[in-house]
Amino acid sequence: MRTSIVLKLFTLTTMLCLFILATIYLGQTIFFKQYYANRKVNTIQTNIETFKKDYLNNGGNLLAIQKLEQDFYRQNNTLITTLDSQGNLKNANDFYIEVKIDSPRTNNEFYGKTIAVPLNHMININEVLNKTSSQTISMLVTKARVIVSEYKKDALLIPYRLQIEKSNILWINDKISKLLDDLTLDIKYSKKEKVDFPGITLSGTVTKVQFPSGNESTSFIYTNSLFMDRMKEFQANLLLDKSKISLDALQILDFTQNDVKYKIFIEPIKDQSDITSYIFSMASLQPVDEAAQMLKDYYLYLVALVMLLIVLAAIYYSKKIAKPLIQMNQTTKKIAKLDFSETIPIRTNDEIGELSRNINSLSSTLHSYIGKLQEDIEKERQLERTRKEFISGVSHELKTPLSVMKSCISVLQDGVAVQKTDHYFEAMNKEVDKMNLLIVDMLELAKFESGTYKMEMDAFCIDKLIEEICENLALEFTTKRLHVHTELVSVEVRANQNRIEQVITNFLTNAIRYSPEDEHIYVNVREELERVKVCIVNKGAHIPEDQLAKVWDRFYRGDSARHRSQGGTGLGLAISKNILELHGAEFGAANTEDGVLFFFYLIKA
């Protein structure tokens, strides 16, 4: 027995959602937090090794190293920098003052010398960037008198306290200062006879002040106070309590600040001169803590949400089954009304999909057969209309010549005007020729209008064709003393040459017929971008504006100037119209200032 599709989908959705929920719960409570921390530590360790190699390969290029630090931060969301062997920022030279020592307070070793005093471990960068809100930093200017307390180790000086002379303005590296204070107490209570304190105090005049503007590449390190505090603590331990740090291998330290866990990475490196530096990096584990805590707090809501999603999914799948059935019903109703414009989309490969496919196939087959049947019916109707119009036109047009012939025969039978017998025979012969020409034109017109005629296209030069036609009609032009002016362009067009010749001949014959004697006929060929325009203009009477569209009708007799006595069958323009339509060409007629214009377009070859 076949199981319901809705039931199968509902069961699958429920099992999938419950499995995802159980996985989230187990991962959140057991694995996720520790996995994230270990994964991040391992990733940062690997990237630190890469950073180390790139750092050593750059050979001390300051800009390249600063770019390495910025790229590392962008890729790992982890601060990193390099420190020298004394724990100072190694690649930062934009935050210091220079002081000329002019009054040493302990010895004369530094008298008259100018020393650089790094400020990044003593002054908060925000004081510098917000000078308008900090009155103290504004006093640290050139020519200011300052007192500098330095930790002295061999020939190196590490400043840890800076004071503006004769004021209470003071900046301190609290980490070094605290350890030195503890060392002072140890010295004070030491039983040894003599222990030297490793600190000196110097005073002098500020000769140069270098503050970062906030746009430097090192500013993002300065502005992180927590990162700077960890560096100061490392520097203090490096100088005064090396037992707390490892000087040989990568050291990873944990600390917590405001309930946020951090990882400190310290790795010693040696350059080609065998001088030890340190890679110092700090990563926050706050994102995983926040995510884990949020999952714990809202787990009940998550369960409720998942159950709601299960119900919604069941409703959705039910609609997915019902919707195709409704659409099938609507489509079959349209098919019953012979509307085959709509098909059923096939989205599944089950029974519904198979049924949809069969309905679409049935609709397509019916549409095809009915379409062919309608085409056949339309062709029959068109042929029937053509036959009726043909009979009507022939009856109307043959009435006059038959009447003339009947009159001539009556005269000949009665023996009246025997001396004019040849005249009446000649009149009847002309009427027979006219009837023959009329029948030929009507048969040709009926062929074009039947819808079965196929126009064969080829390429030919339109200008040469027009020249040939004008030569063939030269006698007619001469008889009425008409002046023909041609303005032709040598260009090839794609059309049926014989039929276009017939169109141009009809237009020119029409122009000859309705132009007064000693007038002008103009034939122009104008080349456009993708097509060619052929214009024929004759001087003479205008066609009424409301009759211009009717000149293309068969047997058109719009006014007294266009009557049967001037010759023609009245079918020339109707035949030309059908030929141009079979070419898909644009054509028309219009009155000019003193005549009539006929034109049409052909596509370039």
C-alpha positions as CSV (number, residue, x, y, z in Angstrom):
1,M,0.0,0.0,0.0
2,R,1.4,3.4,-1.0
3,T,2.1,5.8,1.8
4,S,0.7,9.3,1.5
5,I,3.2,11.8,0.2
6,V,2.1,14.4,2.8
7,L,2.7,11.9,5.6
8,K,6.1,11.0,4.3
9,L,7.1,14.7,4.0
10,F,5.8,15.5,7.4
11,T,7.7,12.6,9.0
12,L,10.9,13.5,7.2
13,T,10.6,17.2,8.2
14,T,9.9,16.3,11.9
15,M,12.9,13.9,12.1
16,L,15.2,16.4,10.3
17,C,14.3,19.3,12.6
18,L,14.5,17.1,15.8
19,F,17.9,15.9,14.7
20,I,19.2,19.4,14.1
21,L,17.8,20.5,17.4
22,A,19.5,17.6,19.2
23,T,22.8,18.4,17.4
24,I,22.7,22.0,18.4
25,Y,21.9,21.1,22.0
26,L,24.8,18.6,22.3
27,G,27.2,20.8,20.5
28,Q,26.3,23.9,22.5
29,T,26.4,22.1,25.9
30,I,29.4,19.8,25.3
31,F,31.6,20.5,22.3
32,F,31.0,23.9,20.7
33,K,32.6,26.2,23.3
34,Q,35.8,24.2,23.7
35,Y,36.0,23.4,20.0
36,Y,35.8,27.1,19.1
37,A,38.5,28.1,21.6
38,N,40.9,25.3,20.5
39,R,40.2,25.9,16.9
40,K,40.9,29.6,17.2
41,V,44.1,29.1,19.3
42,N,45.4,26.6,16.7
43,T,44.5,28.9,13.8
44,I,46.2,31.9,15.5
45,Q,49.3,29.7,16.3
46,T,49.6,28.7,12.6
47,N,49.1,32.3,11.4
48,I,51.7,33.6,13.9
49,E,54.2,31.2,12.4
50,T,53.4,32.6,9.0
51,F,53.6,36.1,10.3
52,K,57.0,35.2,11.9
53,K,58.4,34.0,8.5
54,D,57.1,37.1,6.7
55,Y,58.5,39.3,9.4
56,L,61.9,37.9,9.1
57,N,61.9,38.0,5.3
58,N,61.0,41.7,5.3
59,G,64.4,42.6,6.9
60,G,63.2,45.4,9.1
61,N,61.1,47.2,6.5
62,L,58.9,49.4,8.7
63,L,56.0,49.9,6.2
64,A,56.0,46.2,5.2
65,I,55.9,45.1,8.9
66,Q,53.1,47.5,9.7
67,K,51.1,46.2,6.8
68,L,51.7,42.6,8.0
69,E,50.2,43.6,11.4
70,Q,47.2,45.2,9.8
71,D,46.5,42.2,7.5
72,F,46.9,39.8,10.5
73,Y,44.3,41.8,12.4
74,R,41.8,41.9,9.5
75,Q,42.1,38.2,8.8
76,N,42.1,36.9,12.4
77,N,40.4,39.7,14.3
78,T,43.4,39.5,16.6
79,L,45.8,42.3,17.6
80,I,49.5,41.6,16.9
81,T,52.7,43.6,17.1
82,T,56.5,43.1,17.7
83,L,58.5,44.2,20.7
84,D,62.2,44.7,21.1
85,S,64.4,42.9,23.6
86,Q,63.3,45.4,26.3
87,G,59.6,45.1,25.7
88,N,59.2,48.4,23.8
89,L,57.1,48.6,20.6
90,K,59.6,47.9,17.9
91,N,57.9,49.4,14.8
92,A,56.4,52.5,16.2
93,N,58.2,55.8,15.9
94,D,55.3,58.2,16.0
95,F,54.7,58.7,19.8
96,Y,57.6,60.1,21.7
97,I,59.4,63.3,22.9
98,E,63.0,64.3,22.8
99,V,64.4,65.9,26.0
100,K,67.8,67.7,26.3
101,I,69.2,66.9,29.7
102,D,70.5,70.0,31.3
103,S,70.2,69.2,35.0
104,P,71.0,65.6,36.0
105,R,69.8,64.9,39.4
106,T,71.9,61.8,40.1
107,N,75.0,61.9,38.0
108,N,76.6,63.7,35.1
109,E,76.6,60.8,32.6
110,F,73.7,62.2,30.6
111,Y,74.3,66.0,31.0
112,G,74.0,67.9,27.7
113,K,72.6,64.8,25.8
114,T,69.3,64.5,24.1
115,I,67.3,61.4,24.9
116,A,64.2,60.0,23.2
117,V,61.3,59.2,25.6
118,P,58.7,56.8,24.2
119,L,55.2,57.7,25.4
120,N,53.1,54.8,24.4
121,H,53.5,53.0,27.7
122,M,52.8,56.1,29.8
123,I,50.2,58.3,28.0
124,N,46.8,57.1,26.8
125,I,46.4,57.8,23.1
126,N,42.9,59.2,23.7
127,E,44.5,62.1,25.5
128,V,46.4,63.0,22.4
129,L,43.6,62.4,19.9
130,N,41.2,64.6,22.1
131,K,43.5,67.5,22.8
132,T,40.6,69.8,23.2
133,S,39.2,67.8,26.1
134,S,42.6,67.2,27.7
135,Q,44.3,70.3,29.3
136,T,47.2,68.3,30.7
137,I,48.5,66.9,27.3
138,S,48.4,70.5,25.9
139,M,51.2,71.4,28.3
140,L,53.6,68.8,26.9
141,V,55.1,71.1,24.2
142,T,58.5,72.1,22.9
143,K,60.5,74.0,25.5
144,A,58.5,72.6,28.4
145,R,60.5,71.5,31.4
146,V,60.0,67.9,32.4
147,I,61.3,65.3,34.9
148,V,61.9,61.8,33.5
149,S,62.3,58.8,35.7
150,E,64.2,56.0,33.9
151,Y,64.8,52.3,34.6
152,K,68.5,51.9,33.8
153,K,69.8,48.5,32.6
154,D,73.3,48.6,31.4
155,A,73.4,51.3,28.7
156,L,69.6,51.2,28.1
157,L,67.1,53.6,29.6
158,I,63.4,52.6,30.0
159,P,61.2,55.6,31.0
160,Y,58.4,54.8,33.4
161,R,57.5,58.2,34.9
162,L,57.2,61.6,33.2
163,Q,56.3,64.9,35.1
164,I,56.1,68.5,33.9
165,E,58.4,70.4,36.2
166,K,56.8,72.5,38.9
167,S,53.3,71.0,38.4
168,N,51.3,68.0,39.4
169,I,50.9,66.8,35.8
170,L,52.3,63.2,35.8
171,W,52.2,60.2,33.5
172,I,53.3,56.8,34.8
173,N,53.9,53.3,33.4
174,D,52.1,51.7,36.4
175,K,53.4,48.2,35.8
176,I,57.1,49.1,35.9
177,S,56.5,51.6,38.6
178,K,54.8,49.1,40.9
179,L,57.6,46.5,40.5
180,L,60.2,49.2,41.1
181,D,58.3,50.3,44.3
182,D,58.4,46.7,45.5
183,L,62.1,46.5,44.7
184,T,62.7,49.7,46.7
185,L,61.1,48.1,49.7
186,D,63.2,45.0,49.3
187,I,66.3,47.1,49.1
188,K,65.3,49.2,52.1
189,Y,64.8,46.1,54.3
190,S,67.6,44.1,52.7
191,K,70.3,42.9,55.1
192,K,73.0,43.3,52.4
193,E,75.4,46.1,53.0
194,K,74.9,47.7,49.5
195,V,72.3,47.2,46.8
196,D,72.1,49.7,43.9
197,F,68.6,50.9,42.9
198,P,68.3,50.5,39.1
199,G,66.6,53.8,38.5
200,I,67.7,57.4,37.7
201,T,65.8,60.7,37.5
202,L,66.7,63.2,34.8
203,S,65.4,66.7,34.0
204,G,65.6,68.8,31.0
205,T,63.8,70.7,28.2
206,V,61.6,69.2,25.6
207,T,63.1,69.8,22.1
208,K,60.7,67.7,20.0
209,V,57.1,66.4,20.4
210,Q,55.9,63.6,18.1
211,F,52.2,62.6,18.6
212,P,50.2,60.3,16.3
213,S,47.3,62.0,14.5
214,G,45.1,58.9,14.5
215,N,45.7,58.0,10.8
216,E,48.9,56.1,11.3
217,S,49.0,52.3,11.0
218,T,50.0,52.0,14.6
219,S,47.1,53.9,16.0
220,F,44.8,50.9,16.1
221,I,47.3,49.3,18.6
222,Y,47.5,52.4,20.8
223,T,43.8,52.9,21.0
224,N,43.3,49.4,22.5
225,S,44.0,50.1,26.2
226,L,43.7,46.5,27.2
227,F,46.3,45.4,24.7
228,M,48.6,48.2,25.8
229,D,48.2,47.1,29.5
230,R,49.1,43.5,28.6
231,M,52.3,44.8,26.8
232,K,53.2,47.0,29.8
233,E,52.8,44.0,32.1
234,F,55.0,41.8,29.9
235,Q,57.6,44.6,29.7
236,A,57.7,44.9,33.5
237,N,58.1,41.2,33.9
238,L,60.7,41.0,31.2
239,L,62.8,43.7,32.9
240,L,62.2,42.9,36.6
241,D,60.6,39.5,37.0
242,K,61.6,37.1,34.2
243,S,60.3,34.1,36.2
244,K,56.8,34.8,35.0
245,I,57.6,34.5,31.3
246,S,59.2,32.1,28.9
247,L,62.1,33.3,26.8
248,D,62.6,30.2,24.7
249,A,59.3,29.1,23.1
250,L,55.8,30.2,22.4
251,Q,53.9,31.1,25.5
252,I,50.1,31.2,25.7
253,L,48.6,33.0,28.7
254,D,44.9,33.2,29.8
255,F,43.3,36.1,31.5
256,T,39.8,37.4,32.1
257,Q,38.7,41.0,31.9
258,N,35.1,42.0,32.6
259,D,34.0,38.4,32.4
260,V,35.6,38.1,28.9
261,K,38.3,35.5,28.3
262,Y,41.4,36.4,26.3
263,K,44.4,34.6,25.0
264,I,47.9,36.2,25.0
265,F,50.5,34.7,22.6
266,I,54.1,35.6,23.2
267,E,56.8,34.1,20.9
268,P,60.5,35.0,21.0
269,I,62.3,35.4,17.6
270,K,65.9,36.1,16.8
271,D,67.1,38.1,13.8
272,Q,70.3,37.6,11.8
273,S,72.2,39.6,14.5
274,D,71.0,37.1,17.2
275,I,69.0,39.8,18.9
276,T,65.9,38.6,20.6
277,S,62.5,40.3,19.8
278,Y,59.0,39.2,20.7
279,I,55.8,38.7,18.7
280,F,53.0,39.8,21.0
281,S,49.4,39.0,20.2
282,M,46.0,39.1,22.0
283,A,42.8,37.3,21.0
284,S,39.3,37.7,22.5
285,L,37.1,34.6,23.1
286,Q,34.1,36.9,23.7
287,P,32.1,35.8,20.6
288,V,31.9,32.2,21.6
289,D,31.0,33.0,25.2
290,E,28.2,35.3,24.0
291,A,26.9,32.7,21.6
292,A,27.0,29.9,24.1
293,Q,25.3,32.0,26.8
294,M,22.6,33.2,24.4
295,L,21.9,29.6,23.4
296,K,21.6,28.6,27.0
297,D,19.2,31.5,27.8
298,Y,17.0,31.0,24.9
299,Y,17.0,27.3,24.5
300,L,13.4,26.9,25.4
301,Y,12.4,29.5,22.8
302,L,14.5,27.6,20.3
303,V,12.6,24.4,21.0
304,A,9.3,26.2,20.6
305,L,10.5,27.8,17.4
306,V,11.6,24.4,16.0
307,M,8.2,22.9,16.8
308,L,6.5,25.8,15.2
309,L,8.7,25.3,12.1
310,I,7.7,21.7,12.0
311,V,4.0,22.5,11.9
312,L,4.6,25.3,9.3
313,A,6.6,22.8,7.2
314,A,3.7,20.3,7.4
315,I,1.2,23.0,6.3
316,Y,3.6,24.0,3.5
317,Y,4.0,20.5,2.2
318,S,0.3,20.0,2.3
319,K,-0.2,23.0,0.1
320,K,2.6,21.8,-2.1
321,I,0.5,18.7,-2.8
322,A,-2.9,20.5,-3.0
323,K,-1.7,23.4,-5.2
324,P,-0.7,21.3,-8.2
325,L,-4.1,19.6,-8.0
326,I,-5.9,22.9,-8.0
327,Q,-3.8,24.1,-10.9
328,M,-4.5,20.9,-12.9
329,N,-8.3,21.5,-12.4
330,Q,-8.0,25.1,-13.6
331,T,-5.9,24.1,-16.6
332,T,-8.2,21.3,-17.7
333,K,-11.2,23.7,-17.5
334,K,-9.3,26.0,-19.9
335,I,-8.5,23.1,-22.2
336,A,-12.2,22.2,-22.3
337,K,-12.8,25.7,-23.6
338,L,-10.1,25.3,-26.2
339,D,-7.7,27.6,-24.3
340,F,-4.3,26.0,-24.5
341,S,-2.2,29.0,-23.3
342,E,-1.4,27.5,-19.9
343,T,0.7,24.5,-18.9
344,I,1.2,22.8,-15.6
345,P,4.7,23.2,-14.1
346,I,6.3,19.8,-13.3
347,R,8.2,20.1,-10.0
348,T,8.1,16.5,-8.8
349,N,8.7,13.0,-10.2
350,D,5.9,11.2,-8.3
351,E,2.3,10.5,-9.4
352,I,1.4,14.2,-9.4
353,G,4.4,15.0,-11.6
354,E,3.4,12.2,-14.0
355,L,-0.2,13.3,-14.2
356,S,0.9,16.9,-14.9
357,R,3.2,15.7,-17.7
358,N,0.4,13.7,-19.3
359,I,-2.1,16.7,-19.1
360,N,0.6,18.9,-20.7
361,S,1.1,16.4,-23.5
362,L,-2.6,16.1,-24.1
363,S,-3.0,19.9,-24.2
364,S,0.0,20.2,-26.6
365,T,-1.4,17.6,-29.0
366,L,-4.9,19.0,-29.0
367,H,-3.6,22.5,-29.5
368,S,-1.5,21.3,-32.5
369,Y,-4.4,19.5,-34.2
370,I,-6.9,22.3,-33.5
371,G,-4.4,24.9,-34.7
372,K,-3.9,23.0,-38.0
373,L,-7.6,22.6,-38.4
374,Q,-8.2,26.4,-37.8
375,E,-5.5,27.1,-40.4
376,D,-7.2,24.9,-42.9
377,I,-10.6,26.4,-42.2
378,E,-9.1,29.9,-42.5
379,K,-7.5,29.0,-45.8
380,E,-10.8,27.7,-47.1
381,R,-12.5,30.9,-46.0
382,Q,-9.9,33.0,-47.7
383,L,-10.2,31.0,-50.9
384,E,-14.0,31.3,-50.7
385,R,-13.7,35.1,-50.2
386,T,-11.3,35.3,-53.1
387,R,-13.6,33.4,-55.4
388,K,-16.6,35.6,-54.4
389,E,-14.7,38.8,-55.0
390,F,-13.3,37.4,-58.2
391,I,-16.8,36.6,-59.5
392,S,-18.1,40.0,-58.3
393,G,-15.3,41.9,-59.9
394,V,-15.4,40.0,-63.1
395,S,-19.2,40.5,-63.4
396,H,-18.9,44.2,-62.8
397,E,-15.9,44.8,-65.1
398,L,-17.1,42.6,-67.9
399,K,-20.5,44.2,-68.0
400,T,-19.3,47.3,-70.0
401,P,-17.3,45.6,-72.7
402,L,-20.0,43.0,-73.2
403,S,-22.5,45.8,-73.6
404,V,-20.3,47.5,-76.2
405,M,-19.9,44.2,-78.1
406,K,-23.6,43.5,-78.0
407,S,-24.4,46.9,-79.4
408,C,-21.8,46.4,-82.2
409,I,-23.3,43.0,-83.1
410,S,-26.8,44.4,-83.2
411,V,-25.8,47.1,-85.6
412,L,-24.0,44.6,-87.8
413,Q,-27.0,42.2,-87.7
414,D,-29.4,45.0,-88.7
415,G,-27.2,46.1,-91.6
416,V,-27.2,49.6,-90.5
417,A,-24.0,51.6,-91.4
418,V,-22.6,48.9,-93.6
419,Q,-19.7,51.3,-94.5
420,K,-18.5,51.2,-90.8
421,T,-18.4,47.5,-90.5
422,D,-14.6,47.5,-90.0
423,H,-14.9,50.1,-87.3
424,Y,-17.3,48.0,-85.3
425,F,-15.2,44.9,-85.7
426,E,-12.1,46.9,-84.4
427,A,-14.2,48.2,-81.4
428,M,-15.2,44.6,-80.5
429,N,-11.5,43.5,-80.9
430,K,-10.4,46.2,-78.4
431,E,-13.0,45.1,-75.9
432,V,-11.9,41.5,-76.2
433,D,-8.3,42.5,-75.5
434,K,-9.4,44.5,-72.5
435,M,-11.4,41.6,-71.2
436,N,-8.4,39.3,-71.7
437,L,-6.1,41.7,-69.8
438,L,-8.6,42.0,-67.1
439,I,-8.9,38.3,-66.6
440,V,-5.1,37.9,-66.6
441,D,-4.7,40.6,-63.9
442,M,-7.6,39.1,-61.8
443,L,-6.1,35.6,-61.9
444,E,-2.7,37.0,-60.8
445,L,-4.3,39.0,-58.0
446,A,-6.3,36.0,-56.9
447,K,-3.0,34.0,-56.8
448,F,-1.3,36.6,-54.5
449,E,-4.3,36.9,-52.2
450,S,-4.8,33.1,-51.8
451,G,-2.1,32.9,-49.1
452,T,-0.4,30.0,-50.8
453,Y,2.0,31.9,-53.0
454,K,5.6,31.9,-51.9
455,M,7.9,34.7,-52.9
456,E,11.4,33.7,-54.0
457,M,14.0,36.3,-53.1
458,D,17.3,37.1,-54.7
459,A,19.8,40.0,-54.9
460,F,19.8,42.5,-57.7
461,C,20.7,46.1,-58.5
462,I,17.6,48.3,-58.2
463,D,19.1,51.1,-60.3
464,K,19.7,48.9,-63.3
465,L,16.2,47.5,-63.1
466,I,14.7,51.0,-63.1
467,E,16.8,52.0,-66.1
468,E,15.6,48.9,-68.0
469,I,11.9,49.7,-67.2
470,C,12.3,53.3,-68.3
471,E,13.8,52.2,-71.6
472,N,10.9,49.8,-72.1
473,L,8.4,52.6,-71.4
474,A,10.2,55.1,-73.5
475,L,7.5,55.0,-76.3
476,E,4.7,55.8,-73.8
477,F,6.8,58.7,-72.4
478,T,7.4,60.1,-75.9
479,T,3.7,59.7,-76.9
480,K,2.6,62.0,-74.1
481,R,5.7,64.2,-74.3
482,L,6.6,63.4,-70.7
483,H,10.0,64.3,-69.2
484,V,11.4,61.6,-67.0
485,H,14.0,62.5,-64.4
486,T,15.9,59.8,-62.5
487,E,18.1,60.1,-59.5
488,L,19.4,56.6,-58.8
489,V,21.9,55.1,-56.4
490,S,23.8,51.9,-57.3
491,V,22.8,49.5,-54.5
492,E,21.8,45.9,-54.3
493,V,18.5,44.9,-52.7
494,R,17.0,41.5,-51.7
495,A,13.6,40.8,-53.3
496,N,11.9,39.0,-56.1
497,Q,13.2,40.9,-59.2
498,N,10.3,40.0,-61.5
499,R,7.7,41.1,-59.0
500,I,9.4,44.3,-58.1
501,E,9.7,45.0,-61.8
502,Q,6.0,44.5,-62.0
503,V,5.4,47.0,-59.1
504,I,7.6,49.7,-60.6
505,T,6.0,49.2,-64.1
506,N,2.6,49.6,-62.5
507,F,3.6,52.7,-60.7
508,L,5.2,54.3,-63.8
509,T,2.2,53.2,-66.0
510,N,-0.1,54.8,-63.5
511,A,2.0,58.0,-63.5
512,I,2.0,58.1,-67.3
513,R,-1.8,57.6,-67.4
514,Y,-2.7,60.4,-65.0
515,S,0.0,62.9,-65.9
516,P,-1.0,65.8,-68.3
517,E,1.1,66.2,-71.5
518,D,4.4,68.0,-71.4
519,E,4.7,67.3,-67.6
520,H,7.5,65.7,-65.5
521,I,7.9,62.3,-63.8
522,Y,10.6,61.9,-61.1
523,V,12.1,58.5,-60.2
524,N,14.4,58.5,-57.1
525,V,16.3,55.8,-55.2
526,R,17.5,56.8,-51.7
527,E,19.8,54.7,-49.7
528,E,19.3,54.4,-45.9
529,L,21.1,52.5,-43.2
530,E,19.6,49.1,-43.8
531,R,17.1,49.7,-46.6
532,V,16.4,51.5,-49.8
533,K,13.5,53.8,-50.6
534,V,12.1,54.0,-54.2
535,C,9.9,57.0,-55.0
536,I,7.9,57.8,-58.2
537,V,6.3,61.3,-58.4
538,N,4.0,62.4,-61.3
539,K,2.7,65.9,-61.8
540,G,-1.1,66.2,-62.1
541,A,-4.4,66.1,-60.2
542,H,-4.3,65.3,-56.5
543,I,-6.0,62.3,-55.0
544,P,-8.5,63.4,-52.3
545,E,-7.0,62.8,-48.8
546,D,-9.8,60.6,-47.7
547,Q,-9.3,58.4,-50.8
548,L,-5.5,57.9,-50.5
549,A,-6.0,54.6,-48.6
550,K,-8.4,53.3,-51.1
551,V,-6.2,53.6,-54.2
552,W,-4.9,50.1,-53.4
553,D,-8.3,48.6,-53.6
554,R,-9.2,46.6,-56.7
555,F,-11.3,48.5,-59.3
556,Y,-10.8,51.8,-57.4
557,R,-12.6,54.7,-59.1
558,G,-12.1,57.6,-56.8
559,D,-12.8,60.5,-59.1
560,S,-13.5,61.5,-62.6
561,A,-9.8,61.8,-63.3
562,R,-9.3,58.1,-62.7
563,H,-12.0,56.5,-65.0
564,R,-12.0,53.4,-67.2
565,S,-11.6,55.3,-70.5
566,Q,-8.0,56.2,-69.6
567,G,-7.1,52.5,-69.9
568,G,-6.0,49.9,-67.4
569,T,-7.9,47.3,-65.5
570,G,-8.1,49.0,-62.1
571,L,-6.0,46.1,-60.6
572,G,-2.4,47.4,-61.0
573,L,-2.1,49.0,-57.6
574,A,-4.0,46.1,-55.9
575,I,-1.5,43.7,-57.4
576,S,1.4,45.9,-56.4
577,K,0.1,46.1,-52.9
578,N,-0.1,42.3,-52.6
579,I,3.4,41.9,-54.0
580,L,4.9,44.4,-51.5
581,E,3.0,42.8,-48.6
582,L,4.5,39.4,-49.5
583,H,7.9,41.1,-49.4
584,G,7.0,42.6,-46.0
585,A,7.9,46.0,-47.4
586,E,6.6,49.4,-46.2
587,F,4.8,51.3,-48.9
588,G,2.3,54.2,-49.4
589,A,1.0,57.1,-51.5
590,A,0.8,60.8,-50.7
591,N,-0.1,64.1,-52.4
592,T,2.8,66.4,-53.2
593,E,2.6,70.1,-53.9
594,D,1.6,69.6,-57.5
595,G,1.2,65.9,-58.0
596,V,1.2,62.4,-56.4
597,L,3.9,60.4,-54.8
598,F,4.1,56.6,-54.7
599,F,6.9,54.9,-52.7
600,F,8.1,51.6,-51.2
601,Y,11.1,50.3,-49.2
602,L,13.3,47.3,-49.9
603,I,15.9,45.6,-47.7
604,K,19.5,45.9,-48.7
605,A,21.2,42.7,-49.9
